[in-house]
Amino acid sequence: MKRRLKRFFGKLPFAPEIYWRLRQYGKPTGGFAFQKLSKAIPEWRKVGLNNLAQNKPPRGKKIFLFATLRYWIEHATLVGMALGALGNEVTLAFLPYANWQKPIDEFDLRRQNMFVRYVLSQAEPLIKVVPLLSTMNLDQHLPEALQKEIEDAALQDAQYTQQVEEINRNGKLYRLRLERNLQAAAAALAWMKKNKPDVVILPSGSILEFGAVFHAARSLSLPVVTYEFGEQRQRIWLSLNQPVMRQNTDELWQVFRDRPLTAEQRERIQNLYAARMKANLWENFARQWQGVPNVGGDQVRADLGLDERPVVLLAANVIGDSLTLGRQVFTDSMTEWLVKTAQLFAQRDDIQCIIRIHPGERYTSGPSVAEIFKNALKGERSFPQHIHLIAADAPFNTYDLIQIADLGLVYTTTVGLELALSGVPVIVVGNTHYRGRGFTFDPSSWEDYERMLFSVLNEPDRYRLSAEQVELAWRYAYRFFFNYPLPFPWHLWHFWLDVKEFPLERVLSEECKAIYEESFRCLCGESRHWSEEA
């Protein structure tokens, strides 16, 4: 009965809104509570308005900032208020979804919309709050090209959520993601056409409603800045007019490719590499890369029962990871590459193959790369003894495997870069940021791939990277880890801890101006000035 009443009242104009005002005014609903945000906004507002009054910054840009999901809305609220305090005219548009993969009835959704709007309205006039849900026109039709982009984005959403690459477009999840993305794109498109912002700012740019709004903005040729956070605290990734997870380093490499590292820079990147290898935390990096410290290549050879035949190390990504989706160069998917590579390996017992399952598989629910290999080789009488599957939770350090490898195979994982740092030739199959930088083998077809694969394995010593190539790899690694991310006070993963350490008043002070000025400028769509500072 309750569900039927909700469905009925959810279809009536203003019924959920009136109910919330009369029965729940100021109280959270659904997946939103915002206790910390509700307490913080008044102080941020006071600090921001005080900064405007005291410093009288010049009129900035007209910014359209978009967020959905609780944690992104919290983060975007502070970012928007900081940008407003710096003199920009900021509109924070939001959608009140607490979960991207579960349906929600109209009655509850509109009550959530009212609550989120109520909380965010405390930030005015530093930011203007626009609930996109209230502006949706379900009859609006998108241009054909944009419609296709939204359909592709919904496909990636389903792949990302289910961590598989083959998706049923008639399935419930795909249909849900398509409906929400189309609605988000249409609402954002209508607002942007009418209000003509100077720049659009949003997370990711590739998945969920973030991808939908990104495509809508680019269809109008508006500048779009996308942002995300990696493993370093107080650092942000920014990208202009591309989804940030593409990690486009073309401009960075053009500037720094021919600049040798200083002694201090070389020591710093070598110390980072040593920490990754030894499973230690280092500087502002907030995670370990290995579960166990390295024990040396000889020990690993003995543990795996390896002989003198050439060793190829295939370092896998997690299936459906956002760093792999849409990255195919000559394959239909990463899964297709794994299947065909497994079948190639099965016929070559003159080599030894190590398949390193990504440690991140321990925390996912999708199919394992091990399953893909086993299924690909079901036609064999038994699983080939020269192929070794290293499980995600197996007590092996990837850097020990790198030490004994004659060849590396990767899709987009950073292990490909680390193989090159050790002089190991590496074939890069996916469109990752370090592909084509001068120290990897980059096939553009299956024929190229097979030729490179067996050429190296037939004469492994001949294909070891030259000193010049290894030097390029070290230069690139330094620039990627220390120049590509920009300084930024508030990381998404530990947002409220960062807010305590870097309150808005401190970030806007003269003390921090030199640190964060360029980051906020680039966040507003300005060109980046690449420098040696990290």
N, C-alpha and C positions, 0 to 999 in steps of 0.2 A: 504493500500500500504506500509506504513512504517513498519508494522509488518511483511509483506511478505519479504521485503528487509532485515530485521534483520534476519529472518530465513535463507534466502539465504546466506548472508555474514557470519552468525554464523557457517555455515558448511565449509567455506573456510579456509584453513590453514593461520594463521597469519592475517586475515582480521580485526577482532576486535582489535587486538593488534596494527596494523598499524594505524587504525582509531584513537585509543586513543592517540597514540604518535603524530600524525599529528594535531588532532583537540582538544584534551583535556589534553595534557601532564601536569601532576602535579595537575589536577583538580579532585575533587571527582565525583563519579558516584553512582547511586542507593542509597542504605541505608547506605553508608559509607561517612563520612565527615572527621573525625579525625582531626579537627582543633586543639584541645588541645594536642592530641598525637603528631601531626607534630611539634608543638612548643616545646614540652617537650623532645622529643628524643635527639636532639643535646646536651642539657644540661646533660641528663642522660649519654650519651655517653662520654662526657668530664669527668664527675665525675667517671664513671666506669673505663675508661682508666687510669685516674690519680691514682685510688686505686690500679690497677694492677702494675703501675710503681713504686709507693712508697712502697707498702707492699710485692710485689713479692710473692703472695701466691703459695703454691705448686700446681702442676697440679692436677686438680680435676677430675670429672667424665665426660664421654661423654653422654650428655643429649639430649633426643628427647622430646621437649615440643610442645604440640599440642593445637590449639585453633581455634574456629570459632565463628561467631556472633560478632558484634562490641564491646560490653562491655567486653567480655571475651578476645578478641584480645588485647584490650587496657591494660587490667590487666596483661595478659601473657607477653606482651612486657616488662613491667617494671620488672616483676618477672624474666624473662629470662636474662635481662640486669644485674640485681643484681647478679644472679647466675654466669654470665660471669665475672663480676667484682670480684667475689670470687675465680676465677681461673678455673672454669668449662668450658668445650667446649660445648656450647649450640647451638642446632639447633631448631629454632622456625618454625614449620610447620603450615600452616594455610589453611583454606578453606574460600572463600570470600562470604559466604552466609550471607545475612542480615536478612533473615527470614527463619525459619525452616519448615514452613507449607504452603508456597506459591511457586508454580513453577516459574522459571525464565528462559527466553530464553538464548540460548548459547551466543549470541552476547553480551548481557548486562553482563552476568556472567563473561565472559572473560575480558571485560573492567574493571569490578570491581576487578578482579584478578590482573590486571596490576596496578591499583591504590593502592591497599593494599600493593602489593610488593614494589611499589615506596616509600610509606611512611615508611615501616618497614626497607627498605634497609639502611636508615640513621643510624640504630642501629649497623650496621656492623663496626668493626669486633668483637664487644662484643658478638653478636649472628650471626649465619648464618641463613638466611631466605630461607625457602623452600616452594614454593607454590604447595601444593599437587595437585591442579587442573591441573597443567602443567605436572604432572607425571602420570596421570591416564591412565591406559590401560583397555579399556572397554571390551576387550576380555579375560581378566585374570579370571581364575576360582579359587574359594576359596576351601580349603579342606572342606569336607562334614561337619565335626563337627563345623567348624567356620561358614559355611553357615547357619547352624541351629541356632547358637547363634545370628547371625545378623538378621535373620528372627524374632526371639523372641524379639530382641532389637527394631526392627521396630514396632512390636506389642505394646510394652510398650510406644514407642513414640506416637503412635496414641491414646492410652489410656490416656496418660499424656496430650496431646493436647486437646482432645475432652472431657476429664474428664468423661469418661465412661469406663466400664470394658469389655463390649461386643463389639468387633470390627469386621467389615466386611473386610476380607483380600483381597477382590476384590475392596474395596473402593479406591478413589483417594488419600486420605491422606496416607493410609498404603502403597500403591504402590510408592508414592513419597518418603516416609521415607525409604522404603526398597531399592529403587534405589540409593539414596544418601548414605545410610549406607554401601551398598555393594561397591560402588565406593571408599568411604573413607577407608574402611577396606583393599581393594585391593591395593590402592596406598600406604597406610602406611605400609602394610605388605611387599611390594616390597622394600621400602626404608629401613626398619629395617633389612630385610634379607641381603641387600647389605652393610649397614653401621654399623650394630651391636652395637647399643648404650648400655651403661652400665645401664641406667634407662630411663623409659618413664614417663613423668609427664603430667597430664591432669586433667581438672575439671571433677567432677561427676563420670564418669566411667560407668554410667548406661543408660543415655538417649542421644538421638541425635547422631551426629557423634562422640561424646566423648565415648559413649558406644561401637561404632563400632571399634574405634582405640584401646580401652581397650582390647576388645576380640582378635583383631589381635595381639597385643603385647603379651598377655598371651598365645596365640597359639604357640608362639615361646619361651615360658618360660622366657620371659624378665621380670625383676622386674618393676612393675607399681605403681606409687604413684598417688592416686587420691585426690583431694582437693575440699572443699566447705566451705561456710561461714554460720554461724548461726546468732543468734540475738545479739551476743556480738561484739562490736567494738574491733579492734586490737586483734582479735583471729581468728584462722583458724582450720578447721578439716582436718586431714590427715589420709589416710588409705593406707596400703601397700598390693597390690595384691587383693584388693576387692574394689567394688564401695563404695565410702566414705559414701553415705547415708544409708548404712547398719549400720553405727555407731557401729562397732564391738568393744565392751569394754571388751572382754574376758581377755586380758592381763592386762588391768588396774585393773579389779576386782580381778584377781589372786594376784596382788601385794597389793592392799589396803583393801581387804575384812575384814581382821582380825585386821586392825589398827583402834583403837578408834579415834574419832574426838577430837581434842583439844577444849578447851573452846572458843578460838577465831574462830576456824573453824565452830563450832556449831552455834555460834552467827551469823556468816556470812551467812550460808545457811538458817538459820531461818529468817534473815532479807530479803533475797531474796524471800523466800516463802511469807513473809508478804507483800512485795511490789507487788508480783504477785496477791495476794488475794485482795489488796486494789486498784488495777488498777493504780499503780504508776510506773514511771520509776525508775531504780536503777542502781547505778554504771555505768558500760560501756554497759549495755543492752539497745538496741536502739529501743525497742518497748514495748507497754503495752500488757498485756495478756488478760485483761478484758475491756469491754466497760463501765462498771458501777462498783462502789465500792460495797463491800459486805454489806448486811443489816442484816444478821443473819438468822439462820435456821428457827426460829419460824415465822418470817415474810414470808419466802418463803413457808412454809407449809400452812399458811393462804392464800397466793396469789393463790396457786395451788389447794386449797381445799383438802389437804391430811388428812387422818385419821391415825389410829394406825397400819394399815397393813404394813408389811415390804416394804421398798422402794428399788428398784434397779435402779441405774443410769447407762444408756448406753451413754458413751461419744463417739461420732462418729468422724471419720476423714472426710476430704473432699474426695469425690469420685475421683479416678484418681490421687490423690496426689502422689508425688514421694516417700513419706515415706510409702506408702501402696502397691504399685505395686510390685508384685513378693514376697510378704511377707506371702502368705498363708501357713498355717501349715497343716490343714486337710480340708479346704474349697477350692472350686474352685476360690473364689474371696471374697472380703469384702462384695460385694453386696449379694452374696449367704448367707453369715452369717447373714446379716441384715434381709433378707427375712424370713429365717427359724426362727430367733429369734422373729420376729414380730408374726409369726404364733404360736410359743410357748407361748408368752405372752398373746395372745388373749384368750387362754383357761384357763388362771389362774387369775381370778378376786379376788383371795385371796391375791394378791400382787398388789403393785402400781409401775408403770414403768415410769421413766422419760427419754425421749430421748433428749439428749442435742445435737442439731445440731451445728457443728463446726462454730464458728464466721467467719472463712475464707470463708464460702460459700457466704458471701456478695459480694465477689470480683471474683466469678467464674461464668461460664456460663453453667456448666454441670448440670445433674439432682441432685436434693436435696435429702438428706436422708429422709426428710419428705415425698417426693413423693414415695420413695421406700417402706416406711412403709404403706402409704395409699394404694398403688397398691397391696401390699402383703395381705391386709386385705379387699380387695374389696368384697370378698365372705361373709363378716359379714353383718348383717342387718344394723348396724350403727357402726361408729368407736368406739371401746371400751372406756368407760369412765375412766377406770383405767390406760390407757396409755396416757401420757401427752407429746406432742411434743413441745419442746422449740426451737423456730425459731432462726436462726443465729443472727438476729438483735433484739431479744427479750431482754428487760431490766432485765436480770437475770445474776447474777455473779455465775460462775461455782463452786466457792469455797463454796458458800452457799448451793448448791446442794450436794456437797461432805459432808457437815456437817450433812445432814439429811439422807444420804444413808446408807443402811445396806449391800449393795453389789454393786460393780462396774463392768461393762463389757466394755472392750476396745479392739480395734484392734491393733493400734500402737501408739495412742496418748499419750503424756506425762502426761495427766490427770491420767492415770493408776498409774504412779509413785506417783503422788500427793495424790491419794486416799490412797495408802499404807502409806504415811507420816502421815496421819490422823488415821491410824489403821483400815481403811475400807478394808475388803477382796476384792480382785480384780481378776477377771478372764481375762487372756490375751490370745486372740485368734490368733493374728498375731505374726509374728516373729520380735519382736521389741527388742531394745538393752537391756532393763531391764527384759525381760522374763528370767526365770530360775535363778534369782539371790538370791532366798531364801525368798522372801516376796510376791510372787504372786502365783496364781493357774494357772497352765499351761496345759490345756487339749491337748491331741494329737489325739483325734478322736471326732466325734459327740457324741458318747456314753459317753465319759469322760466329755464332755462339759455339756450335759444335767444333768448328775449325779451331777457334781459340782454345777451347777446353782441351782438346786432344793434342794440339801442338805443344802446349805448355807441359802436359803430363808426359809426353814422349821425350821431351828434353827440358826437364825442370830447371837445371842449372843455367841453361842459356837464357831463360826468361826471368831470372831474379832481377828485381828492380835495380837500376843503376843508382850510383850515388846521387846524381842530379835529381832523379825521380823521388828518391827517399827524402832528399832535402825539400823538394816541393811539397811532399806530404806533410812534413813537419811544419812548414810555413803555413800551409792551409789549416792544419789542426789548430795552430795557435790563433789564427785569425777567426776561425769559426767559433772557438770556445771563448775567446777573450775580446774580440772586436765586434762580432756580429750581434751579440746581445747588448742592449743599451741599459744603463743604470736606471732603476725604477724602484721606488720605495716599497710598493705593496704587491707581494706575490699572491696568486690566487690560492695556493695550497695551504698557506698558513697566514691568511689575510689578517685575522684579528691580532695575532702576535706581532705582525709587522706594523699594524696601526698603533700598537702600544709603543713600539720602538721608534716609529716615524709618524707621530701625529701630524695632522695637516698643518698646524702652526709651524712645526719644524721644517716641513717640506717646503713651505712658502717663504721661509726665512732666508736671509743673505747667506747663512751658513751652507744651505743646501742648493742655492740658486745655481751655482757653477756646476754642481753635480747633475742636476735634473733638467736644466733649462733646455738642452738640446732634445732630451727624451720627450718632453711635453711638446716641443716645437714639431718634432717628427710625428708625434701622435696626432697632431693637427694637419698632417699632410705635407709638411715642408720637406724639402730635399735634405738628405743626410750629409753631414760633413764628416767623412771618414778620417779618423785620427789614430795615432798610436796609443792614446789613452784607453785604458780598459777598466 
